[in-house]
Amino acid sequence: MKKVFNNLTALIMVMIGIAACSKPLMFPEAEPTAVPQVKQAVAQLLWIGPEYKLVVQATLQDADGISKVKLKNGEWGLDAEVTADNKTSYTVNQTFVVSKDVNVTEHNVELTITNSKGGIAKAKVKVEDLSAQNQIPGYTPDLLPPVITVTKPTITRFYGLANDPINIDVAAGITDAIGIAAIEVKVWGETASGELVNKEELISPVAGQQNSYAYSKTFALPAGKVGEYQYLIKATDASGNKSIKSGVITVGYMDRLYLSDAENMAEVTNQGYDNGGNARGIGTLLSMKKQGANSFVVDYYYRNEASDNIRFIAFLGNDRPFTATTQAAALYTLDGTNVLGNSATATGKVTPVLAEANFKLPVTQKGYYRITVDMTARSITAVPFTPSKPFVDATKYPGWAANKPYAYLAVISSVVDGTAGWAEVATSPKLMKEANHNFLYTGTFKTTGNSVNLNFTAPKEFVNSTNGWFRLLSARANMKDDYGDPIDIVSAVGLISAGTNYGFSHNTAGTFKATYDMALERLRLIRTGN
């Protein structure tokens, strides 16, 4: 390379004429001080092998001797100084490695020459761009960046509920035909509370690693804290080509949250399931509506009884409470790592440490509450509200009055023991109104064979084919939970034919305990036996 450069220098000296220079600037005191003379000057941008170089040559003269020469260029960040040792004749011959001129730009190099008596001359030399062709015959440029193949992290979203650090495995294979010069790996971001995280590693591969490098390291993120982070792998080869691979890591930002009031796992397993529509929503699990980045809300009637077992169950990504498509089987437990309960010691907080939870709501009275769980703050609020339904609608609620609510709801179906066709009879099973509550009805019934087209009606003195029927609210395709999964909504529809898909179904025959909340239109159905 040195030989090529020397030959090139000689070629430049022969081919280049004297460049136009600005007139010298003089700074006289009493008498003018002689200033250096620029006899000839040239600057060229060259492409030599894998590098781009700026070559500056100039012949300078001064009778008092030249002390120093400064060379400057703003675009390339050039600011260099050479000492001339007070020679009366001095030749500048400097080469600088610069960046590729991606967008062709006119460049100039400014020379500032100072003589031994302080005389100063300035000259501006235009850079001749000869970088279109490489100066080495047959040279093939390396235009390809390193190849980065990221193998980890394979998981980038974490529940982060436990008070343990989140370990992020970062692994990648990096290859380059010319050679890897540098690798930079970063994991950075901040917790929701503002705690900054910045972890970085710089690597210079040694011989034997420069064409293929295997990177692997584990980074720890703060324990038990919601946060958002990024990871980055950057590789630079010997020619300056760069590759970057990156991604986002989140901790504690949930996609789904559900309220479970199952008293035990038997109720989870045996909760209502409508096989006719692959639908849930008639059991012990209620979806909570997501509001904002990480808060969830649900309306709920709270009994405030000793048997309360209120738990909140979180899910990320493709995780969900029931099997995909059919929803036939429950995929969650009541003591999983994604389960939280109301803290028994910290007021207004939920905790994933179930031994510290009381599984109640943070209130002391029974009633209707709008429950909000903030998964970032791990907080819970329960605000009382009065449910609103058009109970004055004589088609949907014939004969009902606040001072005289229904004594019961009759269970109507051709597959329910004690029923006879599509009208209430003396032996029809009933859901009885709970004491001191106008909207809650509880009872049991037994089905035979495949349980289909189950309905409730107002008491027989109020009901006929045109009013008082409780059936599916609408077509099955239109009934979804807060996350788009099919559910059954049993509602007052009035006409016997008003529910598009008629009554609800269940996948197995047996004995069922049912509680129906007219105000929230919630059916809680548990199979208790054969």
C-alpha positions in Angstrom: 0.0 0.0 0.0 2.9 2.4 0.8 4.4 1.9 -2.6 1.0 2.6 -4.2 0.7 5.7 -2.2 4.2 7.0 -3.1 3.5 6.4 -6.8 0.2 8.2 -6.4 1.9 11.1 -4.7 4.4 11.4 -7.6 1.6 11.3 -10.1 -0.3 14.1 -8.2 2.8 16.3 -8.3 3.2 16.0 -12.0 -0.5 16.4 -12.9 -1.7 19.2 -10.6 -1.0 22.8 -11.4 -0.9 25.6 -9.0 -4.3 26.1 -7.3 -5.7 29.5 -6.9 -5.1 30.8 -3.4 -6.5 33.8 -1.6 -4.2 36.7 -1.0 -2.2 36.6 2.2 -3.6 38.5 5.2 -1.1 40.9 6.9 -1.2 42.1 10.4 1.3 45.0 10.5 2.2 47.0 13.6 4.6 49.7 12.7 5.9 48.1 9.5 4.3 45.3 7.4 5.4 41.8 8.4 6.3 39.5 5.5 3.9 36.6 5.2 4.5 33.1 3.8 3.9 32.4 0.1 1.8 29.5 -1.2 3.5 28.4 -4.5 1.2 25.5 -5.3 -1.5 23.5 -3.4 -3.7 20.6 -4.2 -6.3 18.5 -2.3 -7.9 15.3 -3.5 -10.4 12.8 -2.2 -9.3 9.3 -3.2 -10.7 5.8 -2.8 -7.8 3.5 -1.9 -8.7 -0.1 -1.1 -11.4 -0.1 1.6 -10.7 3.4 2.7 -11.4 7.0 1.6 -8.5 9.4 2.0 -8.0 13.1 1.8 -4.5 13.9 0.3 -3.3 17.5 0.8 -0.1 18.8 -0.8 1.3 22.3 -0.9 4.6 24.0 -1.5 5.3 27.0 0.8 8.1 29.6 1.0 9.0 32.3 3.4 12.3 34.1 3.9 11.9 34.2 7.7 11.1 30.5 7.9 7.8 28.7 8.2 7.0 27.7 11.8 3.7 25.8 11.5 0.8 24.9 9.1 -2.9 24.3 10.2 -5.3 22.3 8.0 -9.0 22.4 8.6 -12.2 21.1 7.1 -15.6 21.2 8.9 -17.5 18.4 7.1 -14.9 15.8 7.9 -14.0 17.3 11.3 -10.4 17.8 10.2 -8.3 20.0 12.4 -4.6 19.2 12.2 -1.3 21.1 12.7 2.2 20.3 11.4 5.4 21.9 12.5 7.7 23.2 9.8 10.9 23.9 11.9 11.3 27.4 10.5 12.3 26.2 7.1 12.3 28.8 4.3 10.8 26.2 1.9 8.4 23.6 3.1 6.2 21.0 1.4 3.0 19.9 3.1 2.3 16.2 2.3 -0.5 14.9 4.5 -3.0 12.1 4.2 -6.2 11.7 6.3 -8.7 8.9 6.4 -12.2 10.4 6.0 -15.7 9.1 5.6 -17.3 8.2 2.2 -18.9 11.2 0.6 -22.3 9.6 0.2 -23.9 12.8 -1.0 -21.5 14.5 -3.3 -20.5 17.8 -1.7 -18.0 20.5 -2.6 -15.3 20.5 0.0 -12.5 22.9 0.8 -9.4 22.6 3.0 -8.3 25.8 4.7 -4.5 26.2 5.2 -3.2 28.7 7.8 0.5 29.2 7.5 2.5 31.0 10.2 6.1 32.2 9.8 8.8 32.6 12.5 7.9 36.3 13.0 4.2 35.8 13.3 3.2 36.6 9.8 0.1 34.6 8.8 -1.2 33.6 5.4 -4.4 31.7 4.7 -5.3 29.7 1.6 -8.5 27.8 0.7 -7.9 24.8 -1.5 -10.8 23.1 -3.3 -10.9 19.3 -2.9 -10.9 17.4 -6.2 -13.2 14.4 -6.0 -11.4 11.3 -7.5 -13.3 8.8 -5.4 -15.5 7.3 -8.1 -12.8 4.7 -9.0 -10.6 2.7 -6.6 -6.9 3.5 -6.9 -6.0 -0.2 -6.6 -6.6 -2.1 -9.9 -8.9 -5.1 -9.4 -9.9 -4.1 -5.9 -13.4 -5.3 -5.0 -15.0 -3.1 -2.3 -16.5 -4.5 0.8 -20.0 -3.1 0.7 -21.7 -5.9 2.8 -22.3 -5.3 6.5 -21.8 -8.0 9.1 -24.6 -10.6 9.4 -26.2 -10.7 12.8 -28.4 -13.7 13.7 -30.2 -13.1 17.0 -31.1 -16.4 18.8 -32.0 -14.8 22.1 -34.0 -13.3 23.6 -36.8 -15.6 22.6 -39.1 -14.1 25.2 -39.4 -10.3 25.3 -42.5 -9.9 27.4 -42.4 -10.8 31.1 -45.1 -11.0 33.8 -42.6 -9.7 36.4 -44.9 -10.3 39.3 -42.5 -12.0 41.6 -39.9 -9.9 43.5 -37.0 -11.5 41.5 -34.7 -9.9 38.9 -35.8 -10.5 35.3 -32.9 -12.2 33.5 -32.6 -11.3 29.8 -30.5 -13.7 27.8 -29.0 -12.0 24.7 -27.3 -14.3 22.2 -26.3 -13.8 18.6 -24.0 -15.1 15.9 -22.1 -12.4 14.0 -20.2 -13.2 10.7 -18.3 -11.1 8.2 -16.1 -12.1 5.3 -13.6 -9.2 5.7 -13.6 -9.2 9.5 -15.5 -7.9 12.5 -13.9 -4.9 14.0 -16.2 -4.1 16.9 -19.4 -5.3 18.6 -21.6 -3.2 20.8 -24.4 -4.7 23.0 -26.8 -2.6 25.0 -29.8 -3.2 27.2 -31.4 0.1 28.4 -34.7 1.7 29.5 -36.5 2.6 32.7 -39.0 1.3 35.2 -42.5 2.9 35.4 -41.3 4.7 38.5 -38.4 6.3 36.6 -35.5 4.1 37.6 -33.0 4.2 34.7 -31.3 1.1 33.4 -28.3 1.2 31.1 -26.1 -1.9 30.6 -23.5 -1.9 27.8 -20.7 -4.1 26.6 -18.1 -3.3 23.9 -16.1 -6.1 22.3 -13.1 -6.1 19.9 -12.9 -9.6 18.5 -9.4 -11.0 18.4 -7.7 -13.2 15.8 -9.7 -16.3 15.1 -13.0 -14.5 16.1 -13.1 -11.8 13.5 -15.0 -13.7 10.8 -17.4 -15.5 13.1 -18.2 -14.4 16.7 -20.7 -16.1 19.1 -22.0 -13.6 21.6 -24.0 -14.7 24.8 -24.7 -12.8 28.0 -27.4 -12.5 30.6 -28.5 -9.0 31.7 -30.6 -8.5 34.9 -33.5 -6.1 35.0 -34.9 -4.6 38.3 -36.9 -7.1 40.4 -40.6 -6.7 40.8 -40.9 -3.5 38.8 -42.9 -2.7 35.8 -40.7 -1.3 33.0 -40.0 -1.0 29.3 -36.6 -1.6 27.8 -34.7 -2.1 24.6 -31.9 -4.3 23.5 -29.4 -3.6 20.7 -26.7 -5.6 19.0 -24.4 -3.5 16.7 -21.5 -4.9 14.6 -19.0 -3.0 12.6 -16.6 -4.6 10.1 -13.1 -3.6 9.1 -14.5 -1.6 6.2 -16.8 0.4 8.4 -20.0 -1.3 7.4 -22.5 -1.6 10.2 -25.4 -3.9 11.1 -27.9 -3.4 13.9 -30.5 -5.7 15.4 -32.8 -4.6 18.2 -36.0 -5.2 20.0 -38.3 -4.1 22.9 -38.6 -5.8 26.2 -41.5 -5.2 28.6 -42.0 -6.3 32.2 -45.3 -6.2 33.9 -47.5 -4.8 31.2 -50.5 -7.2 31.0 -52.7 -7.9 28.0 -55.6 -9.5 29.9 -56.8 -9.5 33.5 -59.7 -11.5 34.9 -61.6 -11.5 38.2 -62.1 -15.0 39.5 -64.6 -15.7 42.3 -64.3 -19.5 42.2 -64.3 -20.8 45.7 -61.9 -23.7 44.8 -60.4 -25.5 41.8 -63.5 -27.7 41.6 -65.5 -24.7 40.7 -62.9 -23.7 38.1 -63.1 -27.1 36.4 -66.9 -27.4 36.6 -67.8 -23.8 35.7 -70.4 -23.2 32.9 -69.4 -23.8 29.3 -71.7 -23.4 26.3 -70.4 -26.0 23.8 -73.0 -24.7 21.3 -71.0 -21.5 20.8 -67.6 -22.5 22.3 -68.5 -19.8 24.8 -67.6 -19.0 28.4 -68.9 -16.1 30.4 -71.4 -18.2 32.5 -68.9 -19.3 35.1 -66.6 -18.0 37.7 -64.3 -15.9 35.6 -65.1 -12.3 34.4 -63.0 -10.4 31.9 -61.9 -6.9 33.0 -61.8 -4.1 30.5 -58.4 -2.6 29.8 -58.2 1.1 30.3 -54.9 2.8 29.4 -51.6 1.1 29.4 -52.0 -1.2 32.4 -55.3 -0.7 34.2 -58.4 -3.0 34.2 -62.0 -2.4 35.3 -65.0 -4.6 36.0 -68.4 -4.2 37.5 -69.1 -6.8 40.2 -71.5 -7.7 43.0 -69.5 -8.4 46.1 -71.1 -10.6 48.8 -68.6 -9.9 51.6 -68.9 -13.4 53.0 -66.5 -15.7 54.7 -66.4 -17.9 51.5 -65.1 -15.0 49.3 -62.2 -16.0 47.2 -61.5 -13.0 44.9 -58.4 -13.4 42.7 -57.1 -11.5 39.7 -55.5 -13.6 37.0 -53.2 -12.0 34.4 -52.2 -13.1 30.9 -49.7 -12.0 28.3 -49.5 -12.5 24.6 -51.1 -15.8 23.4 -51.7 -17.0 27.0 -55.3 -17.1 27.9 -57.6 -18.8 30.5 -59.1 -21.4 28.2 -58.0 -23.5 25.3 -57.9 -21.7 22.0 -60.8 -21.9 19.5 -63.1 -24.2 21.6 -62.4 -22.8 25.1 -63.3 -26.3 26.4 -60.7 -26.6 29.1 -59.5 -24.2 31.8 -55.7 -23.5 31.5 -55.3 -21.6 34.7 -55.1 -22.3 38.4 -55.9 -20.3 41.5 -52.4 -20.3 42.8 -50.3 -19.7 39.6 -47.5 -17.2 39.3 -49.9 -15.0 37.3 -52.4 -14.7 40.2 -52.8 -11.8 42.6 -55.1 -11.1 45.5 -56.0 -8.1 47.7 -53.2 -7.5 50.2 -54.1 -8.3 53.8 -51.5 -5.8 55.1 -51.1 -3.0 52.5 -54.4 -1.1 52.1 -55.4 -0.6 48.5 -52.8 -2.9 47.1 -52.8 -6.3 45.2 -50.0 -8.7 45.8 -48.7 -11.8 43.9 -47.5 -13.2 47.2 -50.7 -15.2 47.9 -49.7 -16.0 51.5 -50.1 -12.2 52.1 -53.5 -11.9 50.4 -57.0 -12.1 52.0 -58.8 -12.7 48.7 -61.4 -10.0 49.6 -62.1 -6.6 48.1 -60.8 -3.5 49.9 -64.3 -2.7 51.3 -66.3 -3.7 54.3 -69.9 -3.8 52.9 -71.6 -6.0 50.4 -72.9 -4.3 47.2 -72.2 -3.4 43.6 -68.7 -2.1 43.0 -66.7 -0.8 40.0 -63.3 -2.5 40.6 -60.2 -1.0 39.1 -56.8 -2.8 39.3 -53.7 -0.8 38.2 -51.1 -3.4 37.4 -48.3 -0.8 37.2 -49.0 0.6 40.7 -50.3 -2.8 41.9 -53.2 -1.0 43.4 -57.0 -1.8 43.7 -60.0 0.4 44.2 -63.7 -0.6 44.6 -66.1 2.3 44.1 -69.8 1.6 44.9 -72.4 2.2 42.1 -76.0 1.6 41.4 -76.7 -0.6 38.4 -79.1 0.7 35.9 -81.6 -1.4 33.9 -85.0 -0.6 32.3 -87.0 -2.6 34.8 -90.0 -0.5 33.9 -90.1 -2.2 30.5 -93.2 -4.3 30.7 -92.1 -6.6 27.8 -88.8 -7.5 29.4 -89.8 -7.3 33.0 -93.5 -7.8 33.2 -95.0 -7.3 36.7 -91.6 -6.5 38.3 -91.4 -3.5 40.7 -88.8 -2.4 43.1 -91.2 -2.9 46.0 -92.4 -6.2 44.6 -89.6 -8.0 42.7 -90.0 -11.4 41.3 -90.1 -14.2 43.9 -88.3 -16.5 41.5 -87.2 -17.2 38.0 -88.4 -20.5 36.4 -86.0 -22.8 34.6 -87.5 -23.8 31.2 -86.1 -26.4 28.9 -87.1 -29.8 27.4 -83.9 -31.3 28.9 -84.4 -30.1 32.5 -85.9 -32.5 35.1 -89.4 -31.3 36.3 -90.1 -29.2 33.2 -92.9 -29.9 30.7 -92.5 -28.2 27.3 -92.1 -24.5 27.1 -94.2 -23.3 30.0 -93.7 -23.3 33.8 -95.4 -26.1 35.7 -95.6 -26.9 39.4 -92.5 -29.1 39.2 -90.4 -26.6 37.2 -87.0 -25.9 39.0 -86.7 -22.3 40.2 -84.0 -19.8 41.0 -85.3 -18.1 44.2 -84.7 -14.4 45.0 -82.0 -14.0 47.6 -83.0 -12.3 50.8 -82.6 -8.6 50.9 -81.6 -8.4 47.2 -84.0 -7.6 44.4 -81.7 -8.8 41.5 -80.0 -12.0 42.6 -81.7 -15.4 42.0 -80.1 -18.7 43.1 -81.2 -22.3 42.7 -80.4 -25.7 41.3 -81.6 -27.8 38.4 -80.8 -31.1 36.8 -80.4 -31.7 33.1 -80.8 -34.9 31.1 -78.8 -35.8 28.0 -77.2 -33.0 26.0 -78.1 -29.7 27.7 -79.4 -27.3 25.1 -81.8 -24.4 24.9 -82.0 -23.5 28.6 -84.1 -20.5 29.5 -85.4 -18.5 32.5 -88.7 -16.8 32.7 -90.5 -14.5 35.0 -93.1 -16.1 37.3 -96.0 -17.7 35.3 -98.6 -15.1 36.3 -96.5 -12.5 34.4 -95.1 -14.4 31.5 -96.4 -15.5 28.1 -95.0 -16.0 24.6 -94.6 -12.2 24.1 -92.8 -11.2 27.3 -90.8 -12.2 30.4 -88.2 -14.5 28.8 -84.5 -14.5 29.7 -82.4 -15.9 26.9 -79.2 -15.2 24.9 -78.9 -11.5 24.3 -78.1 -11.8 20.6 -76.5 -14.0 17.9 -73.6 -15.9 19.3 -71.2 -14.2 16.9 -72.0 -10.9 18.5 -71.4 -11.8 22.1 -67.7 -11.3 23.0 -65.8 -10.6 26.2 -63.4 -7.6 26.6 -60.7 -9.5 24.7 -62.9 -10.8 21.8 -63.5 -14.4 23.0 -67.0 -15.8 22.7 -69.3 -15.6 25.8 -72.9 -16.2 26.7 -74.9 -13.2 27.9 -78.3 -14.2 29.3 -80.5 -11.2 29.2 -84.2 -10.1 29.5 -85.3 -10.3 25.9 -89.1 -10.2 26.3 -90.4 -12.2 23.4 -89.8 -15.9 23.3 -88.2 -15.5 19.9 -86.3 -12.3 20.6 -83.1 -14.0 21.6 -81.5 -14.8 18.2 -80.0 -18.0 19.4 -82.7 -18.8 21.9 -81.5 -20.4 25.2 -78.0 -21.1 26.4 -76.5 -24.6 26.3 -74.0 -26.7 28.4 -71.7 -29.4 27.3 -72.5 -32.0 29.9 -75.6 -33.2 31.7 -75.8 -33.1 35.4 -76.9 -31.1 38.4 -76.1 -27.4 38.4 -76.1 -24.5 40.9 -77.0 -21.3 39.2 -77.0 -17.7 40.4 -78.4 -15.1 38.0 -77.9 -11.3 38.5 -80.6 -9.4 36.6 -78.8 -6.1 37.1 -75.4 -7.2 35.6 -76.9 -9.9 33.4 -74.4 -12.3 34.9 -75.1 -16.1 35.1 -72.8 -18.0 37.4 -73.2 -21.7 36.6 -71.4 -24.5 38.4 -71.9 -28.2 37.7 -72.1 -29.8 41.2 -72.7 -33.5 40.3 -74.5 -36.0 38.1 
